[in-house]
Amino acid sequence: MSGSTLMVQGTTSDAGKSVLVTALCRWLKREGVSVVPFKPQNMALNSAVTADGGEIGRAQALQAQACGLPTHTDMNPVLLKPNTDVGAQVIIHGKAIGTMNAAEYHDYKRISKDAVMQSHQRLIEQYEAVIVEGAGSPAEINLRHNDIANMGFAETADCPVIIVADIDRGGVFAHLYGTLALLSDSEQARVKGFVINRFRGDIALLQSGLDWLEEKTGKPVIGVLPYLMGLHLDSEDSVALINASAADDSKDKLKIVVPVFPRISNHTDFDPLINHPQVSLTLVGPNDPPPPADLIILPGSKSVRADREWLRSNGWDDAIERHLRYGGKLLGICGGLQMLGTEIHDPLGLEGIAGSSDGLGIFDLQTTLEADKQLRNTSGQLHDGTAVHGYEIHAGHTTGTALDNPAMILERGPDGAISADGQVMGTYLHGLFEAPDACAALLAWAGVQHVQRVDHNARREQSIEALADAVEAHLDTGYLKSLLAQGV
């Protein structure tokens, strides 16, 4: 068996590549095709723990769900997790191999390309169709040498490419025409058509532009996808989260405030809260004063000591002290848990310059960062006995007397801490709001009375189905099938 490969590239970041791959995966699954997602190289701080015990980008976990598959490290063989402005942790086949700056990784790409092609080969031997997601734009001139994320992969794998652009950003024809013009002759020949994403209005008003684009490029417009409202999908980066969140000042809602660290990670933890009808969630960036809240959540971080200093320099220490004095609740998740303690040690310099930093000192906890990550999908019970499930991704080992009163009991044993008065809680568990009962219990702990039970995964499934409906209604599916036939 040798499957076919079709690659989706975009004119920009956030053009709709992840969403289109998700849509195509569910559409093909509906058609009875055994299909698998693939992203050669991903740069993201949102990640997922795979069934085989590794780490991949969160978007590929969503795409795996669209395919009806358990996650696997072959779906995203290279993951880069930035921990400074110039460096990133490099994860190959699910395992961190170290931190590199841009120049070091550029030289390392010859090795990472081997990992990419090995994973792709395994996938085409197991599945009828491999739907590939590019990264950023293929027209980034400075990144063309040794490229493994876009056309470098497509040329090596010899697969057809479609390019998607977001019309809601404006300039969609310039984006598509210009992207194509910046490609080499062989790369241009590989592009088999365009998809325009997030269109609102009367499609007849767009037709003259579509005709012009097809005439000028000789490439077909495969279809125009509408702007779909109310999708509940995992976002891939911090920008998407900030742009998507809008606080509701309703007095009847629980007010949750989250500081947006420079290296915030796994912010998809908050997706169930953003979409909950009884919650008003506000994300607070740099230099913005923390507003009044019922609950403050300290999120995960890829650079815990640096983000802890950001918290201090942006006035959060005083804000948290005042918040607790007036009876507010406080929750720390992963890096947020580590910040609740007294000290954070990085003796190996894993996230920057080796050394130690003071935590908030709320819990008697000390954390030492270690080279080996703890990666696991797990389940258990909250401190009140409610079932919970999620995943752990952290490099810290935490000790201290506060752990004697754990926030929850997981399969591996006690996790995190809860204060004697129940006002402050910390955990290493990501995804703890995903389970409807656990989300309801945590919102009740934070102060919501008569909590509505919301199934976030069911909403996610509805969104994936809506995407597949859009493919069937608005794209030339016959042409897409012919491209898959070419990609064998």
N, C-alpha and C positions, 0 to 999 in steps of 0.2 A: 504494500500500500504506500502510495506517495501522494500526499495532499497538495492542494493548490494554495497559493499565497496571494493575498491582495493587501496593498498597503495604503493607509490613509495618512496623508501629510496635510499640513495647514499653512496658511499664509503668515500666521502669527501664533504666539502662545494664546491659549484660550479661544481659538477660532472655532472649536467644536470637534476636535479630533477624538477626544475621549468619549464624548457623547455619541458621535457617529459610529465609532467602533462598537460601543455598547449596543446601539440600535441594530447594526448589521449582525452582530452576534445573536441577538434574540430573534431577529427575522429569520436567519438561517436555521436556528434551532427549530423554529416553527415549521420550516420547510423540510424538516427531517434530516438535516445535514449535521454531521458531527463536526463541530466548530470549536476553535480555541482562540483566545486572545493572545497577543504577543506585543511587547514593547521592548525593543532591543536595549535602549538606554533611557532611564527616567531620572530626572532630578526633582525630588520632592521630599518634603518633611512629613508628609502623610504616608504611612506605610501600614502593611498588614502582615500578620504572621501566617505562613502557609501551612498546609496540611503536612508537608514534609519538613517542617521545622525551620524554615528560612524566612526571609523578609523580602517583600516586593512592594511596589507602589500601590497605593490604595485604589487607584483607578483600575488597575488590572484585577484586583479582587472584585470590584463591581462588575467588570466585564466577564469574569469567570462565573459570577452569579447569573449573568445574562445567558451564558452558555449552559447553565445547569451543571457546572463542574466545581470540584474542590480546587482551591488555589494550589499552585505549584511554582517553585522558583524558576522553572523554565519559561514561565509567562513573562518574566521581567528579569533577565539574567544580569543586567547591570543597573544598579540603583545608586545614585549619588545623593547624599544627604548633607547639604551645606551646614557647616558649623562656624564659619567665619565668612567675611566678604570675599576672601580669596582662596578658601580651602573647603574641602568636603570629605566626609567619610565615604569610602568607596566600598560598595557591597557587590560581590561577585557570586552568582548562584546562591544568593540568600545569606551569605556570610560576610561580615566586615573583614576586610584585609588590611585596613589602615586608612590614614588621612593623607590626602595629597593636595597640593596647590594646583592651579590650572596648568602650569607648565609641566609639572610632574605627570599629571594625568594625561596630558596631550601625548607625551612619550609612551605612556602605558597603554594607549588605545590599541596598539597592535596586539597586545595580550588580551585585552577585554573583547576585541573583535572575535578572537577565537572562541571565547565563552559564548558570545552572541550566536555565532554560526553553529556551534554544538547544540545549543538549546533549540534553535530553529530546525535543525535536522531531526532532532528527536520528536519535535511536534509534528512535522510533516509526515513522519513515519507512523504516527498514531491517529491523526485526524484528517478528515476529508478537506477541511478548509482552515487556514490560518489567517486571521484578520489582524494586520499589523498596524500599530499606532506609531507615528513619527513623534519627534520632539521639537518644540519651537517651530522654526521655519527652515526649509531646505535651502533658502536663499541667503543664509548668513555666510557671507564670503569668508570671514575670518575663521570659520569653523569647518570649512570644507575639507581640509587636509586630514586624512585618517578618519573621516566621518564614519560613525557606526549607527547614528540615530536616524538618519533620513536617507538621502540618495546613496550614500556609501553602502548602506545595507541593501537597498533596493537593487543596486547594480550588481552586488555580489550574489544576492539571492535570485536575480533575474526575474523580478516580479513586477506586475503592472501597478501603477500608482494613481490614486485620485486625490485631488487637492480640494480642501474645504476652506471657505472663508466666511467670516461673520459680517453680514450686511448691517447688523445693528450698530456696528462700530463706525460705519461710513466708509466710503472709498473702496467698496468691494471690487469694482472692476479694475481699479489701479492695483489693488492687492494681488488679484489673480493674474492679470496681464504682466505686472512687474515681476512677480515670483517666477513665472514661466520664463520670462526673458533672461533672468539671471542664471538659469540652469544651462548646463552644457548641452550639446546637440543630442548626445545619447540619453541624457536625463530627460530632455524635452520629449523625446520619442517615447519614453517610458510612461509619461503622463497620459492617461487615457480619458480624462474628463474632469469636470469641476462639480462641486456641490456647494450651493449657497445656503447658509444657515441663518436661522432666526429672522425670517422675513415677516413683516407685518403689512397688511394692506391688500390692495387689489393686484394680483399677479399680472394682470394685463398691462399695468403701468410699468412693469419691469421688462416686458418682452423685448422692447427695442434694444435695451442694454444686453440682454441675453443673446439676441441675434448678432449684435456687434462683436461680442466676445467670441462667439463661435466662428464668425467670419475672420476675425483678426488672428485667432490662434489655431484654427483648424481642429479644435477640441470641442467635444459636446458638453453641454451643461446637463448633467445626469438628473438634476432635479433641484428644486428650491424647497427647503424645509421651513415650515412655519415657526414663528416664535411660540414655543410651548410654555404656558404659564403653570406654576404650581408643581414643577418637578421636584422630587425629593431624592436627590442623588448625591453621592459622596463627592465632595470637592477635592481637587488635587493640590491646591496651594493656598497660602494665606490670603493672597489678594482676592481670590474667589470668595473666601469666607467673609472678608471685610465688606466687599461689595454686596454680598447677598444678605447681610444682616441689617435689619432695621428695627430699632427698639420701638416698642409700643408702650406708651405712657399710661395705659389703662390702669386705674387704681385697683381693679379687681384681679390683676395679674401679679404673679411672683416676679419681682425684679431681680434678675441675675446679671452680674457684671463680671466680665472676663478681661484681664489685661492682655493685650496682644504683644507678647514678647517679640523681639527681633528674630529669634529662632524658635518661635512657637512650633510645636510638632503635634501631629495627630489631633488637629483641631476638629476633625470629624466626630470626636467625642460629643461635640455640642450640637450636631445636626438634629438629633431628636428633640433638643430643647428649643432650638430656633423654630421648629415646626410644631411645637406643642401649644395648643390653644390657651393654656393657662399660664404661659410664661412670656415675659418680656425680657429679651436678652440683649444686653448692650456690650459691644466690644470697644475697649478703650485703648487707643494708640498712644504714641509718645506725646508728651507735653499737654495731654488732656487731663483735667482733674477727674478723679474717680467719682461718679455720681452716687447718690444714696442707693442702697441695695438691700434686699433681704438675704441674698446669698452672693458671696464672692467665690469664684472658682479660679484657682491658680492652675493653668494648663501644663501640658508636657513641654519639654524644652530640649533642643539638641545641644545647647551650650548653657548648662544650668548655672554655672558661676557667673558668666557674663550676663545672663538674663536676670539673675538675682541682683546684680549691681544695677541693671536697668530699672528693676522694681524700686530699688532704694532711691535712685537719682530722679525718678519720676513721682516721688512723693507717696508711694504706696505703703511704706512702713507706717507712717502716721495715719493714713486712711484706714488701714487694716486694724490698727489699734483702736481707732475711734469706732469703727464698724463693730468690733467685738464688744466694746464697752457699752454700746447701745443695744446689744443682744442679737446682732446679725450672725448668720451662719457662715462658715468658711470651709471650703473643700479644696484639697490639693491632690492633683492627679499626676502620678509618675514624677517628673521633675518638680511639679508643684508640691508633692509630698516631701521631696528632699529639701525644698526651700523652707518648709515648716519646721525643720529641725534646727539644731544649734550650729552645726558645721557641715561644710561640703568640701571634701578633699579630692584633689586630682593629682596624685603624686607622679603619674606617668605623663602628664600633659596631654591627655586624650582629647580635650576640648579647648586647648589653648596653652597658655604658659602654665607649667606645673606650679601647684600651690594649693592654698586653702582659702575658703571664704566663710564668713559668718552667715548663718541662716537667719530666719525670723525669730528663732528661739521660742516658738510656741510649744513645740514638742521636744521632749528629751530624746533626740534622735541625732545620729551622726551618719553621714553617707560617704563612702569611699568609691570613687569611680574606678572600674576595672576594665581591662581590655576585652574580656569575653562578655558578650551580651547574653542576657536571659531572654529567650524567645519562646513563647508558648501560648497556645489557645487553651483557655481554662474555664472552669465554672465553679460555683460554690454557693455560699449563702452570705447575705449581708448580716450585720450584727443583730438585726431583728428577726433573722431566720428566712427572709425573702430570698428566693432563688435569683442568682445573678450569673451572667457569663460575659466573657470578653477576652482580651489578650494582653500579654505583657511584652514590652520591648524596652529594655533598660540595661544600662551598663553599671548601675550603682548597686553596692551592697550596703544595706542600712541596718544599723544596730541601735539599741537604746531601750530604756525602760518603758517608753511610751508604747512599744510593740506588745507589751503585756496586756494591753486592752485593744485588741485588733478591731479594725473596721469591718472585716469580713473573714470568713474561713473559706479558702479555696482548696482545690485538689492537692496542691503542694503543701498546704498548711495555713496558718494564720497570715493575714496580709494587712499591712498598714496599721493605722491607729485611729481611735476616737477618744476625745477628751472625756473626762469623768462627767462633765456636765452636758455632754452631747452636742456642744456648740461647734466643735472643730473636728473635721474628719480628713484623713489622708489615705490614699491607696495607690498601688502600682497598677491597678487594673484599668486599661483603656476599654472603651466601648460599654461602660457600665450602665449607660442610659438606654442601650439598645433593647434590652429585654423589657417588655411592657410593665411587668410587675415590679421589677427593680427600679425602673424609672419612676413609677408611681410612689414607691416606698421612699425614694430619695427626695422627691418633691414634697411628700408629706413631712419628712424630717426637716425640710427647709421652710415649711410653714404653710403649704397649700392644704386647704380643707376640701374634702370631697373631690379627690384627684380624679381626673378623667384618664382612663387607661387608653393609651395610644400605641398602636403596633407600628413602629417605625419601619420595620422590614417589609410589612405588608404594603405600606405606602411606597417604599422603594420599588417593590415588585410592580405596583401599578404604574409607576413612572417608566420602568423599563418596557412594560407592555405598550405604553403610549408612544414611546420612541419607535418601537417596531411597527406600530400602526402607521406612524408618520412615514417610515420607509416604504411601506406598501402603498400608501396613498399618494406620495409625492415624488418618489424616485423611480427611475426606469429600472425596475427589478430584472427585466429580461436582459438589459445591457449589463447589469451587475453580474448576472449569472454567466454571461459570455466572458466577462473579465476574469472570473474565477476559473473558467475553463482554460483561459490563456495562461493563468498563473500556475499551471501544473509543472 
